[in-house]
Amino acid sequence: MKILHMISWILLVVGGLNWLLVVFGMDLATWGLPEIVAQVVYVLVGLSALLQLVTHRKDCKVCGSPMTQTSAGGM
């Protein structure tokens, strides 16, 4: 499961960087990639986001630790 977590995290970073490029008028489709390849990447990024949304708290040592919950209450 750790490999799937890392792959989805990397795809989320790719998606985030792509959105940054969209702000500047570029995205994966403008990099010369065929449209179908860009669409496959977009689907993989979206599925990665869903996977992280569902499994992040269980997989992340920081978010799942009781220490985080007590320190967040002190803010």
N, CA, C and O atoms as a Tripos MOL2 file, in Angstrom:
@<TRIPOS>MOLECULE
protein
  300   299    75     0     0
PROTEIN
NO_CHARGES

@<TRIPOS>ATOM
      1 N           0.8200   -1.1940    0.0000 N.3       1 MET1
      2 CA          0.0000    0.0000    0.0000 C.3       1 MET1
      3 C           0.8670    1.2610    0.0000 C.2       1 MET1
      4 O           0.4250    2.3160   -0.4560 O.2       1 MET1
      5 N           2.1080    1.1540    0.5140 N.am      2 LYS2
      6 CA          2.9750    2.3180    0.5550 C.3       2 LYS2
      7 C           3.3330    2.7780   -0.8540 C.2       2 LYS2
      8 O           3.4290    3.9780   -1.1080 O.2       2 LYS2
      9 N           3.5300    1.8340   -1.7690 N.am      3 ILE3
     10 CA          3.8670    2.1950   -3.1500 C.3       3 ILE3
     11 C           2.7110    2.9600   -3.7890 C.2       3 ILE3
     12 O           2.9280    3.9640   -4.4680 O.2       3 ILE3
     13 N           1.4840    2.4870   -3.5720 N.am      4 LEU4
     14 CA          0.3140    3.1810   -4.1110 C.3       4 LEU4
     15 C           0.2020    4.5850   -3.5140 C.2       4 LEU4
     16 O          -0.1490    5.5340   -4.2140 O.2       4 LEU4
     17 N           0.4980    4.7110   -2.2360 N.am      5 HIS5
     18 CA          0.4680    6.0200   -1.5660 C.3       5 HIS5
     19 C           1.4890    6.9670   -2.2020 C.2       5 HIS5
     20 O           1.1720    8.1260   -2.4690 O.2       5 HIS5
     21 N           2.6950    6.4880   -2.4430 N.am      6 MET6
     22 CA          3.7410    7.3280   -3.0210 C.3       6 MET6
     23 C           3.4130    7.7140   -4.4670 C.2       6 MET6
     24 O           3.6250    8.8580   -4.8670 O.2       6 MET6
     25 N           2.8990    6.7670   -5.2440 N.am      7 ILE7
     26 CA          2.5240    7.0740   -6.6330 C.3       7 ILE7
     27 C           1.4320    8.1260   -6.6630 C.2       7 ILE7
     28 O           1.4910    9.0670   -7.4550 O.2       7 ILE7
     29 N           0.4270    7.9700   -5.7960 N.am      8 SER8
     30 CA         -0.6610    8.9490   -5.7910 C.3       8 SER8
     31 C          -0.1670   10.3070   -5.3190 C.2       8 SER8
     32 O          -0.6360   11.3360   -5.8070 O.2       8 SER8
     33 N           0.7750   10.3290   -4.3760 N.am      9 TRP9
     34 CA          1.3260   11.6070   -3.9100 C.3       9 TRP9
     35 C           2.0900   12.3000   -5.0380 C.2       9 TRP9
     36 O           1.9520   13.5080   -5.2310 O.2       9 TRP9
     37 N           2.8830   11.5490   -5.7700 N.am     10 ILE10
     38 CA          3.6350   12.1130   -6.8980 C.3      10 ILE10
     39 C           2.6690   12.6660   -7.9530 C.2      10 ILE10
     40 O           2.8890   13.7480   -8.4960 O.2      10 ILE10
     41 N           1.6060   11.9220   -8.2350 N.am     11 LEU11
     42 CA          0.6280   12.4000   -9.2150 C.3      11 LEU11
     43 C          -0.0770   13.6610   -8.7210 C.2      11 LEU11
     44 O          -0.4070   14.5340   -9.5240 O.2      11 LEU11
     45 N          -0.3090   13.7690   -7.4260 N.am     12 LEU12
     46 CA         -0.9050   14.9940   -6.8910 C.3      12 LEU12
     47 C           0.0330   16.1750   -7.0470 C.2      12 LEU12
     48 O          -0.4110   17.2890   -7.3240 O.2      12 LEU12
     49 N           1.3220   15.9430   -6.8730 N.am     13 VAL13
     50 CA          2.3010   17.0130   -7.0880 C.3      13 VAL13
     51 C           2.2980   17.4200   -8.5570 C.2      13 VAL13
     52 O           2.3200   18.6110   -8.8670 O.2      13 VAL13
     53 N           2.2710   16.4550   -9.4550 N.am     14 VAL14
     54 CA          2.2080   16.7490  -10.8980 C.3      14 VAL14
     55 C           0.9600   17.5700  -11.2070 C.2      14 VAL14
     56 O           1.0190   18.5440  -11.9580 O.2      14 VAL14
     57 N          -0.1740   17.1700  -10.6220 N.am     15 GLY15
     58 CA         -1.4090   17.9160  -10.8390 C.3      15 GLY15
     59 C          -1.3490   19.3310  -10.3030 C.2      15 GLY15
     60 O          -1.8310   20.2670  -10.9410 O.2      15 GLY15
     61 N          -0.7540   19.4860   -9.1250 N.am     16 GLY16
     62 CA         -0.6110   20.8200   -8.5480 C.3      16 GLY16
     63 C           0.2900   21.7110   -9.3870 C.2      16 GLY16
     64 O          -0.0100   22.8850   -9.6070 O.2      16 GLY16
     65 N           1.3940   21.1460   -9.8530 N.am     17 LEU17
     66 CA          2.2900   21.9190  -10.7220 C.3      17 LEU17
     67 C           1.6090   22.2680  -12.0420 C.2      17 LEU17
     68 O           1.8210   23.3490  -12.5910 O.2      17 LEU17
     69 N           0.7970   21.3540  -12.5430 N.am     18 ASN18
     70 CA          0.0720   21.6440  -13.7740 C.3      18 ASN18
     71 C          -0.8890   22.8100  -13.5750 C.2      18 ASN18
     72 O          -1.0100   23.6670  -14.4510 O.2      18 ASN18
     73 N          -1.5760   22.8510  -12.4260 N.am     19 TRP19
     74 CA         -2.4770   23.9820  -12.1690 C.3      19 TRP19
     75 C          -1.7010   25.2890  -12.0600 C.2      19 TRP19
     76 O          -2.1910   26.3420  -12.4670 O.2      19 TRP19
     77 N          -0.5060   25.2220  -11.5160 N.am     20 LEU20
     78 CA          0.3330   26.4070  -11.4680 C.3      20 LEU20
     79 C           0.6650   26.8730  -12.8870 C.2      20 LEU20
     80 O           0.6540   28.0710  -13.1720 O.2      20 LEU20
     81 N           0.9560   25.9250  -13.7670 N.am     21 LEU21
     82 CA          1.2530   26.2740  -15.1530 C.3      21 LEU21
     83 C           0.0250   26.8100  -15.8800 C.2      21 LEU21
     84 O           0.1480   27.6590  -16.7630 O.2      21 LEU21
     85 N          -1.1610   26.3170  -15.5160 N.am     22 VAL22
     86 CA         -2.3990   26.8040  -16.1350 C.3      22 VAL22
     87 C          -2.5540   28.2970  -15.8750 C.2      22 VAL22
     88 O          -3.0170   29.0390  -16.7420 O.2      22 VAL22
     89 N          -2.1650   28.7380  -14.6790 N.am     23 VAL23
     90 CA         -2.2480   30.1530  -14.3480 C.3      23 VAL23
     91 C          -1.4210   30.9900  -15.3270 C.2      23 VAL23
     92 O          -1.7930   32.1130  -15.6680 O.2      23 VAL23
     93 N          -0.3050   30.4330  -15.7680 N.am     24 PHE24
     94 CA          0.5660   31.1390  -16.6990 C.3      24 PHE24
     95 C           0.2670   30.8170  -18.1640 C.2      24 PHE24
     96 O           1.0600   31.1420  -19.0480 O.2      24 PHE24
     97 N          -0.8780   30.1760  -18.4190 N.am     25 GLY25
     98 CA         -1.3170   29.9110  -19.7830 C.3      25 GLY25
     99 C          -0.7490   28.6500  -20.4110 C.2      25 GLY25
    100 O          -0.8400   28.4710  -21.6260 O.2      25 GLY25
    101 N          -0.1770   27.7910  -19.6210 N.am     26 MET26
    102 CA          0.3520   26.5270  -20.1330 C.3      26 MET26
    103 C          -0.2350   25.3870  -19.3140 C.2      26 MET26
    104 O          -0.5740   25.5700  -18.1450 O.2      26 MET26
    105 N          -0.3570   24.2160  -19.9190 N.am     27 ASP27
    106 CA         -0.6960   23.0030  -19.1820 C.3      27 ASP27
    107 C          -0.1550   21.8030  -19.9490 C.2      27 ASP27
    108 O           0.5380   21.9640  -20.9540 O.2      27 ASP27
    109 N          -0.4700   20.6060  -19.4790 N.am     28 LEU28
    110 CA          0.0830   19.4050  -20.1070 C.3      28 LEU28
    111 C          -0.2510   19.3160  -21.5950 C.2      28 LEU28
    112 O           0.5690   18.8490  -22.3850 O.2      28 LEU28
    113 N          -1.4280   19.7530  -21.9750 N.am     29 ALA29
    114 CA         -1.8300   19.6690  -23.3700 C.3      29 ALA29
    115 C          -0.9840   20.5740  -24.2610 C.2      29 ALA29
    116 O          -0.8440   20.3020  -25.4540 O.2      29 ALA29
    117 N          -0.4220   21.6390  -23.7080 N.am     30 THR30
    118 CA          0.3810   22.5540  -24.5280 C.3      30 THR30
    119 C           1.8530   22.1710  -24.5590 C.2      30 THR30
    120 O           2.6470   22.8420  -25.2190 O.2      30 THR30
    121 N           2.2300   21.1150  -23.8670 N.am     31 TRP31
    122 CA          3.6230   20.6650  -23.8680 C.3      31 TRP31
    123 C           3.9420   19.7880  -25.0680 C.2      31 TRP31
    124 O           5.0300   19.2140  -25.1290 O.2      31 TRP31
    125 N           3.0350   19.6670  -26.0140 N.am     32 GLY32
    126 CA          3.2490   18.8290  -27.1780 C.3      32 GLY32
    127 C           2.8210   17.3890  -26.9680 C.2      32 GLY32
    128 O           3.0450   16.5380  -27.8290 O.2      32 GLY32
    129 N           2.1990   17.1100  -25.8140 N.am     33 LEU33
    130 CA          1.6970   15.7610  -25.5810 C.3      33 LEU33
    131 C           0.4130   15.5530  -26.3660 C.2      33 LEU33
    132 O          -0.3820   16.4830  -26.5010 O.2      33 LEU33
    133 N           0.1960   14.3490  -26.8860 N.am     34 PRO34
    134 CA         -1.0970   14.0790  -27.5160 C.3      34 PRO34
    135 C          -2.2310   14.2730  -26.5070 C.2      34 PRO34
    136 O          -2.0560   14.0360  -25.3120 O.2      34 PRO34
    137 N          -3.3610   14.6940  -26.9840 N.am     35 GLU35
    138 CA         -4.5150   14.9840  -26.1260 C.3      35 GLU35
    139 C          -4.8850   13.7900  -25.2480 C.2      35 GLU35
    140 O          -5.2270   13.9600  -24.0780 O.2      35 GLU35
    141 N          -4.8170   12.5780  -25.8130 N.am     36 ILE36
    142 CA         -5.1980   11.3910  -25.0430 C.3      36 ILE36
    143 C          -4.2410   11.1650  -23.8730 C.2      36 ILE36
    144 O          -4.6710   10.7310  -22.8050 O.2      36 ILE36
    145 N          -2.9590   11.4510  -24.0570 N.am     37 VAL37
    146 CA         -1.9840   11.2960  -22.9710 C.3      37 VAL37
    147 C          -2.2840   12.3040  -21.8610 C.2      37 VAL37
    148 O          -2.2540   11.9580  -20.6800 O.2      37 VAL37
    149 N          -2.5680   13.5300  -22.2350 N.am     38 ALA38
    150 CA         -2.9080   14.5490  -21.2360 C.3      38 ALA38
    151 C          -4.1610   14.1430  -20.4760 C.2      38 ALA38
    152 O          -4.2290   14.3220  -19.2600 O.2      38 ALA38
    153 N          -5.1540   13.6000  -21.1720 N.am     39 GLN39
    154 CA         -6.3820   13.1820  -20.5030 C.3      39 GLN39
    155 C          -6.1270   12.0240  -19.5400 C.2      39 GLN39
    156 O          -6.7040   11.9870  -18.4530 O.2      39 GLN39
    157 N          -5.2790   11.0910  -19.9240 N.am     40 VAL40
    158 CA         -4.9440    9.9690  -19.0350 C.3      40 VAL40
    159 C          -4.2520   10.4920  -17.7810 C.2      40 VAL40
    160 O          -4.5470   10.0390  -16.6750 O.2      40 VAL40
    161 N          -3.3380   11.4390  -17.9450 N.am     41 VAL41
    162 CA         -2.6620   12.0230  -16.7850 C.3      41 VAL41
    163 C          -3.6760   12.7260  -15.8900 C.2      41 VAL41
    164 O          -3.6150   12.5900  -14.6680 O.2      41 VAL41
    165 N          -4.6060   13.4740  -16.4750 N.am     42 TYR42
    166 CA         -5.6200   14.1680  -15.6830 C.3      42 TYR42
    167 C          -6.4770   13.1700  -14.8970 C.2      42 TYR42
    168 O          -6.7880   13.4040  -13.7290 O.2      42 TYR42
    169 N          -6.8540   12.0730  -15.5280 N.am     43 VAL43
    170 CA         -7.6570   11.0530  -14.8380 C.3      43 VAL43
    171 C          -6.8580   10.4380  -13.6930 C.2      43 VAL43
    172 O          -7.3920   10.2500  -12.6000 O.2      43 VAL43
    173 N          -5.5900   10.1260  -13.9280 N.am     44 LEU44
    174 CA         -4.7520    9.5510  -12.8750 C.3      44 LEU44
    175 C          -4.5710   10.5200  -11.7130 C.2      44 LEU44
    176 O          -4.5760   10.1030  -10.5540 O.2      44 LEU44
    177 N          -4.4130   11.7960  -12.0060 N.am     45 VAL45
    178 CA         -4.2850   12.8040  -10.9490 C.3      45 VAL45
    179 C          -5.5870   12.8820  -10.1500 C.2      45 VAL45
    180 O          -5.5480   12.9570   -8.9220 O.2      45 VAL45
    181 N          -6.7120   12.8650  -10.8130 N.am     46 GLY46
    182 CA         -8.0040   12.9040  -10.1180 C.3      46 GLY46
    183 C          -8.2270   11.6860   -9.2470 C.2      46 GLY46
    184 O          -8.7000   11.8090   -8.1170 O.2      46 GLY46
    185 N          -7.8900   10.5020   -9.7600 N.am     47 LEU47
    186 CA         -8.0230    9.2850   -8.9630 C.3      47 LEU47
    187 C          -7.0680    9.3000   -7.7750 C.2      47 LEU47
    188 O          -7.4040    8.8050   -6.6990 O.2      47 LEU47
    189 N          -5.8920    9.8600   -7.9660 N.am     48 SER48
    190 CA         -4.9330    9.9770   -6.8660 C.3      48 SER48
    191 C          -5.4750   10.8870   -5.7730 C.2      48 SER48
    192 O          -5.3120   10.6060   -4.5860 O.2      48 SER48
    193 N          -6.1140   11.9690   -6.1720 N.am     49 ALA49
    194 CA         -6.7040   12.8780   -5.1870 C.3      49 ALA49
    195 C          -7.7920   12.1610   -4.3820 C.2      49 ALA49
    196 O          -7.8730   12.3240   -3.1640 O.2      49 ALA49
    197 N          -8.6180   11.3790   -5.0530 N.am     50 LEU50
    198 CA         -9.6510   10.6250   -4.3420 C.3      50 LEU50
    199 C          -9.0380    9.6070   -3.3830 C.2      50 LEU50
    200 O          -9.5020    9.4530   -2.2540 O.2      50 LEU50
    201 N          -8.0020    8.9210   -3.8340 N.am     51 LEU51
    202 CA         -7.3320    7.9490   -2.9730 C.3      51 LEU51
    203 C          -6.7370    8.6280   -1.7520 C.2      51 LEU51
    204 O          -6.8840    8.1250   -0.6380 O.2      51 LEU51
    205 N          -6.0720    9.7500   -1.9370 N.am     52 GLN52
    206 CA         -5.4870   10.4660   -0.8030 C.3      52 GLN52
    207 C          -6.5610   10.9910    0.1400 C.2      52 GLN52
    208 O          -6.3800   10.9930    1.3570 O.2      52 GLN52
    209 N          -7.6730   11.4340   -0.4210 N.am     53 LEU53
    210 CA         -8.7720   11.9330    0.3980 C.3      53 LEU53
    211 C          -9.2980   10.8470    1.3280 C.2      53 LEU53
    212 O          -9.6210   11.1150    2.4850 O.2      53 LEU53
    213 N          -9.3810    9.6330    0.8240 N.am     54 VAL54
    214 CA         -9.9380    8.5280    1.6010 C.3      54 VAL54
    215 C          -8.9090    7.9280    2.5560 C.2      54 VAL54
    216 O          -9.2640    7.5680    3.6780 O.2      54 VAL54
    217 N          -7.6490    7.8100    2.1460 N.am     55 THR55
    218 CA         -6.6730    7.0470    2.9320 C.3      55 THR55
    219 C          -5.6140    7.8900    3.6330 C.2      55 THR55
    220 O          -4.7740    7.3300    4.3380 O.2      55 THR55
    221 N          -5.6200    9.1890    3.4730 N.am     56 HIS56
    222 CA         -4.5170    9.9970    3.9820 C.3      56 HIS56
    223 C          -4.3340    9.8900    5.4930 C.2      56 HIS56
    224 O          -3.2140    9.6870    5.9610 O.2      56 HIS56
    225 N          -5.3860   10.0190    6.2460 N.am     57 ARG57
    226 CA         -5.2640   10.0170    7.7050 C.3      57 ARG57
    227 C          -4.6640    8.6980    8.2020 C.2      57 ARG57
    228 O          -3.8840    8.6910    9.1540 O.2      57 ARG57
    229 N          -5.0240    7.5930    7.5660 N.am     58 LYS58
    230 CA         -4.4920    6.2970    7.9680 C.3      58 LYS58
    231 C          -3.0220    6.1550    7.5790 C.2      58 LYS58
    232 O          -2.2340    5.5850    8.3330 O.2      58 LYS58
    233 N          -2.6480    6.6700    6.4010 N.am     59 ASP59
    234 CA         -1.2880    6.5120    5.8840 C.3      59 ASP59
    235 C          -0.3030    7.5240    6.4630 C.2      59 ASP59
    236 O           0.8840    7.2190    6.5800 O.2      59 ASP59
    237 N          -0.7600    8.7030    6.8230 N.am     60 CYS60
    238 CA          0.1310    9.7760    7.2500 C.3      60 CYS60
    239 C           0.4060    9.6730    8.7470 C.2      60 CYS60
    240 O          -0.5210    9.6670    9.5570 O.2      60 CYS60
    241 N           1.6640    9.5950    9.1020 N.am     61 LYS61
    242 CA          2.0330    9.4960   10.5160 C.3      61 LYS61
    243 C           1.7510   10.7890   11.2680 C.2      61 LYS61
    244 O           1.4580   10.7510   12.4630 O.2      61 LYS61
    245 N           1.8320   11.9220   10.6000 N.am     62 VAL62
    246 CA          1.6010   13.2040   11.2650 C.3      62 VAL62
    247 C           0.1110   13.4300   11.4960 C.2      62 VAL62
    248 O          -0.2960   13.8030   12.5960 O.2      62 VAL62
    249 N          -0.6950   13.2090   10.4770 N.am     63 CYS63
    250 CA         -2.1360   13.4590   10.5950 C.3      63 CYS63
    251 C          -2.8330   12.4320   11.4770 C.2      63 CYS63
    252 O          -3.8470   12.7460   12.1010 O.2      63 CYS63
    253 N          -2.3160   11.2290   11.5380 N.am     64 GLY64
    254 CA         -2.9490   10.1810   12.3200 C.3      64 GLY64
    255 C          -2.4990   10.1360   13.7650 C.2      64 GLY64
    256 O          -3.0650    9.3770   14.5520 O.2      64 GLY64
    257 N          -1.4940   10.9260   14.1440 N.am     65 SER65
    258 CA         -0.9710   10.8490   15.5080 C.3      65 SER65
    259 C          -1.8380   11.6500   16.4680 C.2      65 SER65
    260 O          -2.3650   12.7000   16.1020 O.2      65 SER65
    261 N          -1.9890   11.1590   17.6960 N.am     66 PRO66
    262 CA         -2.7740   11.8980   18.6890 C.3      66 PRO66
    263 C          -2.1290   13.2350   19.0580 C.2      66 PRO66
    264 O          -2.8310   14.1550   19.4790 O.2      66 PRO66
    265 N          -0.8160   13.3610   18.9090 N.am     67 MET67
    266 CA         -0.1050   14.5920   19.2570 C.3      67 MET67
    267 C          -0.5950   15.7560   18.3920 C.2      67 MET67
    268 O          -0.7160   16.8830   18.8730 O.2      67 MET67
    269 N          -0.8770   15.4800   17.1140 N.am     68 THR68
    270 CA         -1.3540   16.5350   16.2060 C.3      68 THR68
    271 C          -2.6910   17.0870   16.6800 C.2      68 THR68
    272 O          -2.9270   18.2930   16.6150 O.2      68 THR68
    273 N          -3.5670   16.2030   17.1580 N.am     69 GLN69
    274 CA         -4.8860   16.6540   17.5730 C.3      69 GLN69
    275 C          -4.7960   17.5480   18.8100 C.2      69 GLN69
    276 O          -5.5430   18.5210   18.9140 O.2      69 GLN69
    277 N          -3.9030   17.2430   19.7430 N.am     70 THR70
    278 CA         -3.8060   18.0840   20.9360 C.3      70 THR70
    279 C          -3.1050   19.3970   20.6410 C.2      70 THR70
    280 O          -3.4530   20.4340   21.2080 O.2      70 THR70
    281 N          -2.1000   19.3560   19.7410 N.am     71 SER71
    282 CA         -1.4000   20.6140   19.4450 C.3      71 SER71
    283 C          -2.2630   21.5250   18.5950 C.2      71 SER71
    284 O          -2.1140   22.7450   18.6770 O.2      71 SER71
    285 N          -3.1480   20.9900   17.7900 N.am     72 ALA72
    286 CA         -4.0130   21.8180   16.9600 C.3      72 ALA72
    287 C          -5.0530   22.5350   17.8310 C.2      72 ALA72
    288 O          -5.4980   23.6330   17.4960 O.2      72 ALA72
    289 N          -5.4320   21.9150   18.9340 N.am     73 GLY73
    290 CA         -6.4120   22.5360   19.8080 C.3      73 GLY73
    291 C          -5.8570   23.7360   20.5460 C.2      73 GLY73
    292 O          -6.6250   24.5830   21.0020 O.2      73 GLY73
    293 N          -4.5360   23.8330   20.6780 N.am     74 GLY74
    294 CA         -3.9290   24.9290   21.4000 C.3      74 GLY74
    295 C          -3.8000   26.1980   20.5860 C.2      74 GLY74
    296 O          -3.4270   27.2370   21.1300 O.2      74 GLY74
    297 N          -4.0980   26.1450   19.2950 N.am     75 MET75
    298 CA         -3.9470   27.3330   18.4400 C.3      75 MET75
    299 C          -5.0990   28.2640   18.5740 C.2      75 MET75
    300 O          -5.1270   29.3090   17.9240 O.2      75 MET75
@<TRIPOS>BOND
     1     1     2 1
     2     2     3 1
     3     3     4 2
     4     3     5 am
     5     5     6 1
     6     6     7 1
     7     7     8 2
     8     7     9 am
     9     9    10 1
    10    10    11 1
    11    11    12 2
    12    11    13 am
    13    13    14 1
    14    14    15 1
    15    15    16 2
    16    15    17 am
    17    17    18 1
    18    18    19 1
    19    19    20 2
    20    19    21 am
    21    21    22 1
    22    22    23 1
    23    23    24 2
    24    23    25 am
    25    25    26 1
    26    26    27 1
    27    27    28 2
    28    27    29 am
    29    29    30 1
    30    30    31 1
    31    31    32 2
    32    31    33 am
    33    33    34 1
    34    34    35 1
    35    35    36 2
    36    35    37 am
    37    37    38 1
    38    38    39 1
    39    39    40 2
    40    39    41 am
    41    41    42 1
    42    42    43 1
    43    43    44 2
    44    43    45 am
    45    45    46 1
    46    46    47 1
    47    47    48 2
    48    47    49 am
    49    49    50 1
    50    50    51 1
    51    51    52 2
    52    51    53 am
    53    53    54 1
    54    54    55 1
    55    55    56 2
    56    55    57 am
    57    57    58 1
    58    58    59 1
    59    59    60 2
    60    59    61 am
    61    61    62 1
    62    62    63 1
    63    63    64 2
    64    63    65 am
    65    65    66 1
    66    66    67 1
    67    67    68 2
    68    67    69 am
    69    69    70 1
    70    70    71 1
    71    71    72 2
    72    71    73 am
    73    73    74 1
    74    74    75 1
    75    75    76 2
    76    75    77 am
    77    77    78 1
    78    78    79 1
    79    79    80 2
    80    79    81 am
    81    81    82 1
    82    82    83 1
    83    83    84 2
    84    83    85 am
    85    85    86 1
    86    86    87 1
    87    87    88 2
    88    87    89 am
    89    89    90 1
    90    90    91 1
    91    91    92 2
    92    91    93 am
    93    93    94 1
    94    94    95 1
    95    95    96 2
    96    95    97 am
    97    97    98 1
    98    98    99 1
    99    99   100 2
   100    99   101 am
   101   101   102 1
   102   102   103 1
   103   103   104 2
   104   103   105 am
   105   105   106 1
   106   106   107 1
   107   107   108 2
   108   107   109 am
   109   109   110 1
   110   110   111 1
   111   111   112 2
   112   111   113 am
   113   113   114 1
   114   114   115 1
   115   115   116 2
   116   115   117 am
   117   117   118 1
   118   118   119 1
   119   119   120 2
   120   119   121 am
   121   121   122 1
   122   122   123 1
   123   123   124 2
   124   123   125 am
   125   125   126 1
   126   126   127 1
   127   127   128 2
   128   127   129 am
   129   129   130 1
   130   130   131 1
   131   131   132 2
   132   131   133 am
   133   133   134 1
   134   134   135 1
   135   135   136 2
   136   135   137 am
   137   137   138 1
   138   138   139 1
   139   139   140 2
   140   139   141 am
   141   141   142 1
   142   142   143 1
   143   143   144 2
   144   143   145 am
   145   145   146 1
   146   146   147 1
   147   147   148 2
   148   147   149 am
   149   149   150 1
   150   150   151 1
   151   151   152 2
   152   151   153 am
   153   153   154 1
   154   154   155 1
   155   155   156 2
   156   155   157 am
   157   157   158 1
   158   158   159 1
   159   159   160 2
   160   159   161 am
   161   161   162 1
   162   162   163 1
   163   163   164 2
   164   163   165 am
   165   165   166 1
   166   166   167 1
   167   167   168 2
   168   167   169 am
   169   169   170 1
   170   170   171 1
   171   171   172 2
   172   171   173 am
   173   173   174 1
   174   174   175 1
   175   175   176 2
   176   175   177 am
   177   177   178 1
   178   178   179 1
   179   179   180 2
   180   179   181 am
   181   181   182 1
   182   182   183 1
   183   183   184 2
   184   183   185 am
   185   185   186 1
   186   186   187 1
   187   187   188 2
   188   187   189 am
   189   189   190 1
   190   190   191 1
   191   191   192 2
   192   191   193 am
   193   193   194 1
   194   194   195 1
   195   195   196 2
   196   195   197 am
   197   197   198 1
   198   198   199 1
   199   199   200 2
   200   199   201 am
   201   201   202 1
   202   202   203 1
   203   203   204 2
   204   203   205 am
   205   205   206 1
   206   206   207 1
   207   207   208 2
   208   207   209 am
   209   209   210 1
   210   210   211 1
   211   211   212 2
   212   211   213 am
   213   213   214 1
   214   214   215 1
   215   215   216 2
   216   215   217 am
   217   217   218 1
   218   218   219 1
   219   219   220 2
   220   219   221 am
   221   221   222 1
   222   222   223 1
   223   223   224 2
   224   223   225 am
   225   225   226 1
   226   226   227 1
   227   227   228 2
   228   227   229 am
   229   229   230 1
   230   230   231 1
   231   231   232 2
   232   231   233 am
   233   233   234 1
   234   234   235 1
   235   235   236 2
   236   235   237 am
   237   237   238 1
   238   238   239 1
   239   239   240 2
   240   239   241 am
   241   241   242 1
   242   242   243 1
   243   243   244 2
   244   243   245 am
   245   245   246 1
   246   246   247 1
   247   247   248 2
   248   247   249 am
   249   249   250 1
   250   250   251 1
   251   251   252 2
   252   251   253 am
   253   253   254 1
   254   254   255 1
   255   255   256 2
   256   255   257 am
   257   257   258 1
   258   258   259 1
   259   259   260 2
   260   259   261 am
   261   261   262 1
   262   262   263 1
   263   263   264 2
   264   263   265 am
   265   265   266 1
   266   266   267 1
   267   267   268 2
   268   267   269 am
   269   269   270 1
   270   270   271 1
   271   271   272 2
   272   271   273 am
   273   273   274 1
   274   274   275 1
   275   275   276 2
   276   275   277 am
   277   277   278 1
   278   278   279 1
   279   279   280 2
   280   279   281 am
   281   281   282 1
   282   282   283 1
   283   283   284 2
   284   283   285 am
   285   285   286 1
   286   286   287 1
   287   287   288 2
   288   287   289 am
   289   289   290 1
   290   290   291 1
   291   291   292 2
   292   291   293 am
   293   293   294 1
   294   294   295 1
   295   295   296 2
   296   295   297 am
   297   297   298 1
   298   298   299 1
   299   299   300 2
@<TRIPOS>SUBSTRUCTURE
     1 MET1         2 RESIDUE 1 A MET
     2 LYS2         6 RESIDUE 1 A LYS
     3 ILE3        10 RESIDUE 1 A ILE
     4 LEU4        14 RESIDUE 1 A LEU
     5 HIS5        18 RESIDUE 1 A HIS
     6 MET6        22 RESIDUE 1 A MET
     7 ILE7        26 RESIDUE 1 A ILE
     8 SER8        30 RESIDUE 1 A SER
     9 TRP9        34 RESIDUE 1 A TRP
    10 ILE10       38 RESIDUE 1 A ILE
    11 LEU11       42 RESIDUE 1 A LEU
    12 LEU12       46 RESIDUE 1 A LEU
    13 VAL13       50 RESIDUE 1 A VAL
    14 VAL14       54 RESIDUE 1 A VAL
    15 GLY15       58 RESIDUE 1 A GLY
    16 GLY16       62 RESIDUE 1 A GLY
    17 LEU17       66 RESIDUE 1 A LEU
    18 ASN18       70 RESIDUE 1 A ASN
    19 TRP19       74 RESIDUE 1 A TRP
    20 LEU20       78 RESIDUE 1 A LEU
    21 LEU21       82 RESIDUE 1 A LEU
    22 VAL22       86 RESIDUE 1 A VAL
    23 VAL23       90 RESIDUE 1 A VAL
    24 PHE24       94 RESIDUE 1 A PHE
    25 GLY25       98 RESIDUE 1 A GLY
    26 MET26      102 RESIDUE 1 A MET
    27 ASP27      106 RESIDUE 1 A ASP
    28 LEU28      110 RESIDUE 1 A LEU
    29 ALA29      114 RESIDUE 1 A ALA
    30 THR30      118 RESIDUE 1 A THR
    31 TRP31      122 RESIDUE 1 A TRP
    32 GLY32      126 RESIDUE 1 A GLY
    33 LEU33      130 RESIDUE 1 A LEU
    34 PRO34      134 RESIDUE 1 A PRO
    35 GLU35      138 RESIDUE 1 A GLU
    36 ILE36      142 RESIDUE 1 A ILE
    37 VAL37      146 RESIDUE 1 A VAL
    38 ALA38      150 RESIDUE 1 A ALA
    39 GLN39      154 RESIDUE 1 A GLN
    40 VAL40      158 RESIDUE 1 A VAL
    41 VAL41      162 RESIDUE 1 A VAL
    42 TYR42      166 RESIDUE 1 A TYR
    43 VAL43      170 RESIDUE 1 A VAL
    44 LEU44      174 RESIDUE 1 A LEU
    45 VAL45      178 RESIDUE 1 A VAL
    46 GLY46      182 RESIDUE 1 A GLY
    47 LEU47      186 RESIDUE 1 A LEU
    48 SER48      190 RESIDUE 1 A SER
    49 ALA49      194 RESIDUE 1 A ALA
    50 LEU50      198 RESIDUE 1 A LEU
    51 LEU51      202 RESIDUE 1 A LEU
    52 GLN52      206 RESIDUE 1 A GLN
    53 LEU53      210 RESIDUE 1 A LEU
    54 VAL54      214 RESIDUE 1 A VAL
    55 THR55      218 RESIDUE 1 A THR
    56 HIS56      222 RESIDUE 1 A HIS
    57 ARG57      226 RESIDUE 1 A ARG
    58 LYS58      230 RESIDUE 1 A LYS
    59 ASP59      234 RESIDUE 1 A ASP
    60 CYS60      238 RESIDUE 1 A CYS
    61 LYS61      242 RESIDUE 1 A LYS
    62 VAL62      246 RESIDUE 1 A VAL
    63 CYS63      250 RESIDUE 1 A CYS
    64 GLY64      254 RESIDUE 1 A GLY
    65 SER65      258 RESIDUE 1 A SER
    66 PRO66      262 RESIDUE 1 A PRO
    67 MET67      266 RESIDUE 1 A MET
    68 THR68      270 RESIDUE 1 A THR
    69 GLN69      274 RESIDUE 1 A GLN
    70 THR70      278 RESIDUE 1 A THR
    71 SER71      282 RESIDUE 1 A SER
    72 ALA72      286 RESIDUE 1 A ALA
    73 GLY73      290 RESIDUE 1 A GLY
    74 GLY74      294 RESIDUE 1 A GLY
    75 MET75      298 RESIDUE 1 A MET
